[in-house]
Amino acid sequence: MPDGGYLHTFGYSLIHVLAWCTVGMERAIVLVNLSPGAEEESIAALKSMPGILSVYQLYGLYDLLVMVEGPDDQAVKSIIADNLRSKSGVVSTITMKILS
């Protein structure tokens, strides 16, 4: 892959987002699969939710990468389980807890 390709850009963006996360907050990355045609509505809804730092649209196995942040593990769990997963158009998620 040429320098500056998609993976390089995505990696830089992810590092940039993680660098701006609030110190002392718990964070997670959530990969999201959406129903076909639900992208625009889902992205808009997720971006307006408290605790969602950013939403990236992807091509490939997953449709979105969502950065979640909360004051503790329970808050992050609630944002994901009670809010993100219940949004119309969300078919499935995979969550990766950020340790450091």
C-alpha positions in Angstrom: 0.0 0.0 0.0 1.4 3.4 -0.9 2.4 5.7 2.0 -0.6 7.8 3.1 -3.1 5.1 2.1 -6.4 4.3 3.9 -4.9 2.3 6.8 -2.3 5.0 7.4 -5.0 7.7 7.5 -7.3 5.6 9.6 -4.5 4.8 12.1 -3.6 8.5 12.3 -7.2 9.5 12.9 -7.7 6.8 15.6 -4.5 7.9 17.4 -5.6 11.5 17.1 -9.0 10.8 18.6 -7.5 8.7 21.5 -5.1 11.6 22.2 -8.0 13.9 22.7 -9.9 11.7 25.1 -10.4 13.1 28.6 -7.8 11.9 31.2 -9.4 9.8 33.9 -12.4 8.7 31.7 -13.1 5.2 30.6 -13.2 4.6 26.8 -14.3 1.9 24.3 -14.3 1.4 20.6 -17.4 -0.1 19.2 -17.6 -1.6 15.7 -21.2 -1.4 14.4 -23.1 -3.3 11.7 -26.2 -1.4 10.3 -29.2 -2.4 8.3 -28.8 -1.6 4.6 -29.9 2.0 4.0 -29.8 3.0 7.7 -26.4 4.8 7.5 -27.3 8.4 7.4 -30.0 8.3 10.1 -27.9 6.1 12.4 -24.8 8.3 12.1 -26.9 11.5 12.9 -28.5 9.8 15.9 -25.2 8.5 17.3 -23.4 11.8 16.8 -26.1 13.5 19.0 -25.8 11.0 21.9 -24.0 12.0 25.1 -20.9 9.9 25.6 -20.2 9.4 21.9 -16.9 11.1 21.0 -16.9 10.4 17.3 -18.4 8.2 14.6 -16.5 7.0 11.6 -18.2 5.4 8.6 -16.3 2.4 7.3 -16.2 0.1 4.3 -15.7 -3.6 4.9 -17.0 -6.0 7.6 -18.3 -3.1 9.7 -20.2 0.0 8.8 -19.2 2.3 11.7 -16.5 2.8 14.3 -17.8 4.6 17.3 -15.6 6.1 20.1 -17.4 6.0 23.5 -16.3 7.7 26.7 -17.8 7.8 30.2 -16.7 8.6 33.8 -16.6 4.8 34.7 -17.1 1.4 33.2 -20.7 1.3 34.2 -21.4 4.5 32.3 -19.6 3.2 29.2 -21.6 0.0 29.4 -24.8 1.9 29.7 -24.0 4.1 26.7 -23.4 1.0 24.6 -26.0 -1.4 25.9 -28.9 1.0 26.6 -28.3 3.7 23.9 -26.1 2.7 21.0 -27.4 -0.9 20.6 -31.1 0.2 20.9 -30.8 2.7 18.0 -32.9 1.9 15.0 -30.8 0.4 12.2 -28.1 -1.1 14.5 -27.9 -4.9 13.8 -24.9 -5.9 15.8 -21.9 -4.5 17.7 -18.4 -5.6 18.8 -16.9 -3.6 21.7 -13.2 -3.2 22.5 -12.5 -1.7 25.9 -9.5 0.7 25.9 -7.2 -0.2 28.8 -4.7 2.6 28.5 
